Amino acid sequence: MGASKGASAVTGAPTASLTTTAAGSWVFAVGNDWDRAVDRTLGPNQTLVSQVTDSAGDTYWVQSTTTPTASPSTLVTINDTAPTNDR
């Protein structure tokens, strides 16, 4: 494992950026939304690996960049564009 990053906020769509440590780095993100059971809308050049919503009102998901980075020291942002009003 190379670089890692954590992020949280009172409200807003999730987003985090990190700088890769090697060529061929693949960036993944794991999320937990305990405010609502609602599907994520991913940012550009990303794919949903897994997503589960439950009857208790939670969403759990894993997303990644579509492809690995070509070069080391690449700034990569992984994010969702919706929902925007959950923690």
C-alpha atoms as one frame of an Amber mdcrd trajectory, in Angstrom:
protein
   0.000   0.000   0.000   1.233   3.479  -0.832  -0.450   6.737   0.118  -3.621
   6.950   2.186  -6.017   9.759   3.057  -8.996  10.212   5.354 -11.704  12.849
   5.118 -15.042  13.754   6.691 -17.328  16.761   6.913 -20.466  17.957   8.666
 -22.263  18.013   5.310 -21.489  17.830   1.610 -20.544  15.354  -1.085 -17.520
  13.221  -0.169 -14.173  14.116  -1.735 -10.529  13.354  -1.050  -7.309  13.925
  -2.967  -3.966  12.217  -2.609  -0.679  12.084  -4.449   0.277   8.640  -5.719
   3.629   7.125  -4.803   4.302   5.021  -7.915   3.328   4.571 -11.523   0.425
   2.161 -11.839  -1.196   3.295  -8.577  -4.889   2.524  -8.378  -6.951   4.715
  -6.027  -9.867   3.276  -4.028 -12.282   4.929  -1.596 -14.548   3.378   1.030
 -17.564   5.246   2.378 -20.276   4.957   5.013 -23.296   7.283   5.005 -25.413
   6.737   8.110 -27.795   9.613   7.297 -29.670   7.941   4.428 -29.799   4.825
   2.304 -29.214   6.494  -1.058 -27.137   5.604  -4.104 -23.940   7.551  -4.807
 -23.360   9.652  -7.923 -19.669   9.285  -8.719 -17.283  11.933  -9.979 -15.655
  11.635 -13.413 -13.356   8.745 -14.338 -14.501   6.592 -11.418 -16.327   3.308
 -11.061 -18.528   1.840  -8.353 -16.993  -1.377  -7.023 -19.721  -2.211  -4.496
 -22.665  -0.476  -2.841 -25.172  -1.620  -0.233 -28.110   0.272   1.252 -29.963
  -1.145   4.235 -33.342  -0.742   5.906 -31.751   1.090   8.846 -30.971   3.999
   6.496 -27.271   3.395   5.850 -25.199   3.287   2.668 -21.849   1.497   2.406
 -19.772   1.702  -0.758 -16.405   1.225  -2.430 -15.352   3.153  -5.509 -12.139
   3.473  -7.491 -10.560   5.337 -10.331 -11.359   3.773 -13.692  -7.691   3.098
 -14.482  -4.386   3.188 -12.608  -2.236   6.307 -12.837   0.453   6.402 -15.503
   3.058   8.332 -13.491   4.210   8.593  -9.874   3.416  11.769  -7.907   0.036
  12.186  -9.623  -2.607  14.139  -7.713  -5.811  12.060  -7.808  -9.214  13.217
  -6.570 -11.884  10.655  -5.833 -15.328  12.005  -5.074 -19.080  11.790  -5.330
 -21.273  14.565  -6.706 -24.382  13.468  -4.804 -25.852  13.339  -2.285 -24.643
  16.715  -1.057 -26.531  17.160   2.226 -25.359  14.106   4.214 -22.393  13.776
   6.571
